[in-house]
Amino acid sequence: MTNAEARVPLLRIVSLTKRFGGFTALDNVSVDIPPGERFGLIGPNGSGKTTLINCISGAFRTEPGTVLFRDEDITPLQPHVRTRRGIARSFQIPRPFRSMTVAENLMVALDFAAHEHVSVAQRRDTMMSILTQMGLASKANASATKLSQVELRKMELARAMATHPKLLISDEAMAGLSSSEVDEVLDLLMSLASQDITIIMIEHIMQAVMRFSDRVMCLDAGKIIAIGTPSEVMANQRVQEAYLGT
Amino acid sequence: MDLLLDAVVIGVLLGCFYAAVSIGLSVSFGLLDVPHVAHPAFLVLAAYLVFFINEHYGIDPLVAGLIITPLFFVFGLAAYRLYYETFERRGSDAGVRGIAFFFGVAFIIEVLIILQFGVDQRSVTAAYIGKSWRIGDMRIPYRMLVAFGVAMALTLLLTLYLSKTYMGRAIRAVAQDQEALRLMGANPIRVKQWAFGIATAVLGLAGALLIIVAPIDPTLDRAYIGRTFCVVVMAGLGSMSGTLVAAVILGVAESIVLTMFGASWAPAIAFAMLLGVLAVRPQGLFGRRS
C-alpha cells in the first residue's frame, strides 16, 4: 500500500460537486486512488455512492470538479470514450442484453472496446478465457435470460472485463446473494485485483467490504466522512453514527 | 373453395410484399424506437426515383432499386442525424415531438414529389409486369413472385446481418439498453445512426417493389402508414422473421376480406389488426420485451 501511494494516482477526483436542482448529491469530494488498489466505497442509502461512480464513468456531467484518469482530464469525455480509456463498471441490477447469448453479450464489449485491431478469432479466444475465469464457460451459448442471479452478476463482471479495464467499478455486485455466493463473487474480484486491475467496490455487505478493501471511504450526505484502512473507518465514530442513524 | 384458396395464395404473396416494405420500419421503429411515420413517404420517394431511372434510362426497376440503395443509406444517416440533433437528444418527450417531425418530413416529401412528378399515377415497365403464371385455374402474377423473392432475400439478409456481424450485435444491443452498450465502449448514437441508414437503404428495393406491384401516386404513403406499423407491431418490435410472418398474416387477411366482402373493407384490416394485437398481445407475436 505505502508503495502504491507513492505512485501517480490512477484516478484522481478533485473537488467534485454534483447538484440535482437544489439537492447536493456530492459536495466537494476529492480522492486519489493509486493503481492496483482495492478501494471500498460505503455509506448509507442516498449518501452519493452511485452518484460518485456515475460521475467517474461519465453518466453524469460534473459541475464543478475534475476527474483525472492516468493523468488525463476525462471530465469532458463521454461514457463510451471513458470505457475505451479503461474505466469499466458493472450495474447494481444486472442489465444483460436479453436477446443474446452470454458469449454474444461479451462479444459486444470486445467488438467496441478493443484498443487495437484484433481478429474475430482472437476476440473469441479472449471471450472464452474471460468466461473460463468467471466460471461461466459452460454457459457461453446459453441465453442471458437463462442465467441464475449469481451467474448474471458474474456475467456483468465478465462483460466489464471484456472492455480491458484498468479500473473496474463494481456496484453492489453481491446484493441479494447467499453467503456462499458472496464468497464466490468476492474471490472473483480478488483474482481480478491480482491481475493489476484497480477495483472500486460499492457494497452494503460490510463483511465483504472489510475483507476486500485496502482502503475504505465512507460517504454521508455527499461528503467524505472517513477514509482509511477498513479497521480505521469502522472505528470512526461518524461512520458509526451515519450507519446507526444517531 | 377455389376462391378461398386463390385468396390465400395471393394473400401470402401480398404479405411478402408487405414484409419487404415494412422490414426497414422493423429496424427503425422496432429496434430503435424512432417514431418513423415518414417511413412510407421514404418508400414512395424511392418508388418515384425508380420510376425516374426506369423511364429515362430504361433500366430494370429492381436494378434501379439497387442503384438507389446506397443513396438511401446516406439519406438515412443524414435523416437520423437531423432527427437526433433537433429532437431526440432534447429530452423525454422526444417521442411525441418526433412523430410531429416525421409527419412534417412526410408532407414535405409528398409536396416535393407532386412538384417534380405531378399527381398522376406512374408505373414502370419490365418483362415480368403484366404477365401471369398459370397453375390449373389459378393465375399468379409474376410481379407478385418478384415481391416474394425480394422479401425473402431482405428478411434473410437482415436476419443474418443482425445476428452475425459486430454492427448487427451492437444494433440489437442498442435496442435493449443504450446505456449498457455505452459502457461496452460503443457510441449508441453512432450505432443508431448506422442502423437507421440500413433501415432506409432497404427501402431502395422496397420502393422498386412498390411500383412493380401497382402504379403509384404521391399520396400512396398514407395507405401504408397503417399497414407497415401494423406489421411491425404485430411482429413484436424488432423481430425480422416475425415481420415476415406478421406481414403474411396481414396479406392473407386483406386478401380474404377483399374476396369475400369487397374492396371497401380491405383498407380497414390493418388498423383493426393493429388494435386487436395491442389489446390482446401488446408485445406482438415475437416480442423482444418480456
Chai-1 contact restraints between the chains, C-beta under 6 A:
chainA,res_idxA,chainB,res_idxB,connection_type,confidence,min_distance_angstrom,max_distance_angstrom,comment,restraint_id
A,P79,B,R182,contact,1.0,0.0,6.0,A-B,restraint_1
A,H80,B,R182,contact,1.0,0.0,6.0,A-B,restraint_2
A,H80,B,G185,contact,1.0,0.0,6.0,A-B,restraint_3
A,H80,B,A186,contact,1.0,0.0,6.0,A-B,restraint_4
A,H80,B,N187,contact,1.0,0.0,6.0,A-B,restraint_5
A,T83,B,L183,contact,1.0,0.0,6.0,A-B,restraint_6
A,T83,B,G185,contact,1.0,0.0,6.0,A-B,restraint_7
A,R84,B,G185,contact,1.0,0.0,6.0,A-B,restraint_8
A,R95,B,D177,contact,1.0,0.0,6.0,A-B,restraint_9
A,R95,B,A180,contact,1.0,0.0,6.0,A-B,restraint_10
A,F97,B,A173,contact,1.0,0.0,6.0,A-B,restraint_11
A,F97,B,Q176,contact,1.0,0.0,6.0,A-B,restraint_12
A,S99,B,R172,contact,1.0,0.0,6.0,A-B,restraint_13
A,S99,B,R288,contact,1.0,0.0,6.0,A-B,restraint_14
A,E104,B,R169,contact,1.0,0.0,6.0,A-B,restraint_15
A,V108,B,R169,contact,1.0,0.0,6.0,A-B,restraint_16
A,V108,B,A173,contact,1.0,0.0,6.0,A-B,restraint_17
A,V108,B,M184,contact,1.0,0.0,6.0,A-B,restraint_18
A,A109,B,M184,contact,1.0,0.0,6.0,A-B,restraint_19
A,D111,B,Y166,contact,1.0,0.0,6.0,A-B,restraint_20
A,F112,B,M184,contact,1.0,0.0,6.0,A-B,restraint_21
A,F112,B,G185,contact,1.0,0.0,6.0,A-B,restraint_22
A,F112,B,A186,contact,1.0,0.0,6.0,A-B,restraint_23
A,A113,B,G185,contact,1.0,0.0,6.0,A-B,restraint_24
A,T163,B,G185,contact,1.0,0.0,6.0,A-B,restraint_25
